[in-house]
């Protein structure tokens, strides 16, 4: 046993001894490409497409292992045209990647993610307070607003249609963005990681636009369309009535106040760790009490 361990260690050390400077450069370049490729995919809905491709690859490997000839043949036909299909599917992402490479400066290239001392939960708490205060103010003046809370589905395609701000949310910032006749007031604000990432963004139309109540305006329709195409939570302030509404999963609920809106956003945006721990503790308590009986 000891000889086997020593032999394995010697083999590993032999591999490290053969690594040269060109190998290190090769590994760093490969890491940079993979890291930025994953980062690019995570910013769009291409993430779901990538998962689907990985599932197909896993199915093909299983078909090879278990000798499933028909499944293997069909998947092989899919993979023969896979490269061309990838170019077609990821054409917007590839174009944006090449544009970023062309515009990037050496100082902007990052090999590692940036560290932030403020937790994501604290950022979202501050952002939700600002959104609720701003929604109340905009509602009182009947100023239309459309605010999107990005969740797991990344909204890179919509962000590309607007103006990137990347600023801290506040009542004053929302007031300036949605003030009538300003350049960004007609579009939507997209929030990511507790920050205002972009404003003036255009959103997709609802899948069944003709079935939506005709009394709803363009903002409400855009909110429904965005919630149908992603898992985002969309807050809408009506320009006609000042009513505050929320769209999620293709459904629109209306009549929110500042307090009820804050409660909903805290439940939807910030994971309730305390509730989960209470459920686990109560379950454990029931098990112990049954065991004692």
ZAMARGU-4260 file (C-alpha; in steps of 0.2 Angstrom, whole numbers, plus 5000, padded with zeros to 4 digits):
<rodrens>
0) 5000/5000/5000 | 5014/5012/5005 | 5023/5008/4988 | 5007/5012/4978 | 5005/5029/4987
5) 5024/5033/4984 | 5022/5028/4966 | 5007/5039/4963 | 5016/5054/4972 | 5031/5051/4961
10) 5020/5051/4945 | 5012/5067/4950 | 5028/5075/4954 | 5035/5069/4937 | 5020/5078/4929
15) 5024/5095/4938 | 5043/5093/4934 | 5039/5093/4915 | 5028/5109/4915 | 5037/5123/4906
20) 5034/5141/4904 | 5024/5138/4888 | 5012/5126/4897 | 5009/5139/4911 | 5005/5152/4897
25) 4994/5140/4888 | 4984/5136/4904 | 4982/5154/4909 | 4975/5158/4891 | 4963/5144/4892
30) 4957/5149/4909 | 4954/5167/4903 | 4944/5161/4888 | 4933/5148/4898 | 4931/5161/4912
35) 4925/5175/4901 | 4915/5163/4890 | 4905/5157/4906 | 4903/5175/4911 | 4896/5180/4894
40) 4884/5165/4894 | 4878/5169/4912 | 4872/5186/4907 | 4860/5180/4894 | 4846/5167/4892
45) 4860/5156/4882 | 4863/5149/4899 | 4847/5138/4897 | 4853/5133/4880 | 4870/5128/4886
50) 4862/5117/4899 | 4851/5108/4886 | 4867/5105/4876 | 4876/5097/4891 | 4860/5086/4894
55) 4862/5080/4875 | 4880/5076/4878 | 4876/5066/4894 | 4863/5056/4885 | 4875/5052/4871
60) 4888/5046/4883 | 4875/5035/4891 | 4869/5028/4874 | 4887/5024/4871 | 4890/5015/4888
65) 4873/5005/4887 | 4875/5002/4868 | 4859/5011/4863 | 4861/5011/4845 | 4845/5020/4840
70) 4848/5035/4852 | 4866/5035/4848 | 4863/5036/4829 | 4850/5051/4832 | 4861/5060/4843
75) 4876/5058/4832 | 4866/5066/4818 | 4862/5081/4829 | 4880/5083/4834 | 4886/5082/4815
80) 4877/5099/4813 | 4880/5105/4831 | 4894/5117/4827 | 4883/5127/4814 | 4868/5126/4826
85) 4879/5134/4840 | 4884/5148/4829 | 4866/5151/4824 | 4859/5150/4842 | 4873/5160/4850
90) 4875/5173/4836 | 4870/5188/4847 | 4881/5183/4861 | 4896/5179/4849 | 4894/5196/4841
95) 4893/5205/4858 | 4909/5195/4863 | 4918/5201/4848 | 4913/5219/4851 | 4918/5218/4869
100) 4935/5211/4864 | 4937/5225/4851 | 4933/5239/4864 | 4941/5232/4879 | 4957/5240/4886
105) 4971/5230/4895 | 4966/5238/4912 | 4948/5232/4910 | 4953/5214/4908 | 4950/5204/4924
110) 4956/5186/4927 | 4947/5185/4944 | 4930/5191/4950 | 4930/5207/4960 | 4927/5206/4979
115) 4914/5216/4988 | 4913/5219/5006 | 4895/5222/5006 | 4884/5207/5006 | 4871/5204/4992
120) 4857/5203/5005 | 4862/5220/5012 | 4862/5227/4994 | 4845/5220/4990 | 4838/5227/5007
125) 4844/5244/5003 | 4838/5243/4985 | 4820/5237/4990 | 4818/5251/5002 | 4823/5263/4988
130) 4811/5255/4976 | 4796/5255/4988 | 4799/5274/4993 | 4801/5278/4974 | 4785/5269/4969
135) 4775/5278/4983 | 4782/5295/4977 | 4779/5291/4958 | 4762/5284/4962 | 4757/5300/4971
140) 4762/5311/4956 | 4755/5298/4943 | 4772/5296/4935 | 4774/5280/4925 | 4788/5268/4930
145) 4794/5251/4925 | 4807/5242/4937 | 4813/5224/4934 | 4821/5214/4947 | 4833/5201/4938
150) 4834/5184/4946 | 4841/5168/4939 | 4837/5171/4921 | 4849/5184/4915 | 4842/5199/4905
155) 4858/5203/4894 | 4847/5204/4878 | 4836/5218/4886 | 4851/5227/4895 | 4859/5229/4878
160) 4844/5239/4871 | 4846/5252/4885 | 4859/5263/4894 | 4870/5255/4906 | 4871/5265/4922
165) 4877/5253/4936 | 4873/5265/4950 | 4866/5263/4968 | 4847/5264/4968 | 4839/5279/4977
170) 4823/5289/4977 | 4831/5303/4968 | 4839/5292/4954 | 4822/5284/4951 | 4814/5301/4950
175) 4826/5307/4938 | 4825/5292/4927 | 4806/5292/4926 | 4803/5310/4925 | 4792/5314/4910
180) 4800/5319/4894 | 4818/5313/4899 | 4827/5302/4887 | 4825/5286/4898 | 4808/5288/4905
185) 4799/5277/4892 | 4810/5262/4895 | 4812/5250/4909 | 4825/5250/4923 | 4834/5233/4926
190) 4841/5229/4943 | 4854/5216/4946 | 4863/5212/4963 | 4855/5227/4971 | 4861/5239/4959
195) 4852/5249/4944 | 4861/5241/4930 | 4853/5249/4915 | 4838/5260/4911 | 4828/5264/4895
200) 4827/5246/4891 | 4815/5239/4878 | 4805/5223/4884 | 4797/5209/4874 | 4779/5209/4869
205) 4767/5197/4878 | 4764/5180/4870 | 4746/5182/4869 | 4744/5201/4868 | 4726/5200/4861
210) 4720/5191/4877 | 4726/5205/4889 | 4714/5217/4895 | 4713/5232/4883 | 4712/5244/4898
215) 4730/5240/4902 | 4743/5251/4894 | 4760/5248/4886 | 4770/5247/4902 | 4759/5234/4910
220) 4759/5224/4894 | 4778/5225/4893 | 4779/5219/4911 | 4768/5204/4908 | 4779/5200/4892
225) 4795/5201/4902 | 4788/5190/4916 | 4783/5177/4903 | 4800/5176/4896 | 4810/5176/4912
230) 4808/5173/4931 | 4810/5192/4934 | 4799/5201/4946 | 4792/5217/4937 | 4785/5233/4947
235) 4774/5244/4937 | 4767/5261/4942 | 4752/5267/4931 | 4754/5284/4923 | 4734/5285/4922
240) 4729/5280/4939 | 4745/5279/4949 | 4742/5261/4954 | 4756/5250/4959 | 4756/5233/4951
245) 4768/5218/4950 | 4770/5205/4936 | 4777/5188/4939 | 4776/5172/4929 | 4765/5181/4916
250) 4752/5186/4929 | 4749/5204/4935 | 4743/5208/4952 | 4737/5226/4956 | 4733/5238/4971
255) 4750/5237/4981 | 4755/5249/4994 | 4772/5254/5000 | 4771/5241/5014 | 4763/5227/5004
260) 4776/5230/4990 | 4790/5229/5002 | 4784/5213/5009 | 4782/5205/4992 | 4799/5210/4986
265) 4808/5204/5002 | 4799/5187/5000 | 4803/5185/4981 | 4820/5193/4980 | 4829/5189/4996
270) 4829/5170/5001 | 4821/5168/5018 | 4835/5158/5027 | 4826/5160/5044 | 4810/5152/5038
275) 4820/5137/5031 | 4830/5135/5048 | 4813/5136/5058 | 4806/5122/5047 | 4821/5111/5049
280) 4821/5114/5068 | 4803/5110/5069 | 4804/5095/5059 | 4819/5089/5070 | 4809/5093/5085
285) 4794/5082/5079 | 4805/5068/5075 | 4813/5068/5093 | 4797/5070/5101 | 4790/5055/5092
290) 4806/5045/5096 | 4804/5049/5115 | 4786/5043/5114
</rodrens>
